[in-house]
Amino acid sequence: MQAAPLRATSATNPALPLPSVTGALRAVEAVLMRGGQRTARRNAWTSVLEDRRRAKDRHEAEYVLEAAATSRPHAT
């Protein structure tokens, strides 16, 4: 007698649910990005956030300088 082919469904073994796509991707990422690669990714994201902060500061400074250059002197 030949065994029935196994299918990757939860109906085959309800005690063992199939992993979600997200969970599987995170598991693969954890294996591939051990140690230095994970640190490099974290550093890259920190750099992106810092660049955004600097761009915001630059925009605010430009706004203040432009407002100061166009405003009329107040009589005191």
Secondary structure, DSSP 8 states (H G I E B T S, - for coil): -------SSTTT-TTS----HHHHHHHHHHHHT-THHHHHHHHHHHHHHHHHHHHHHHHHHHHHHHHHHHS-----
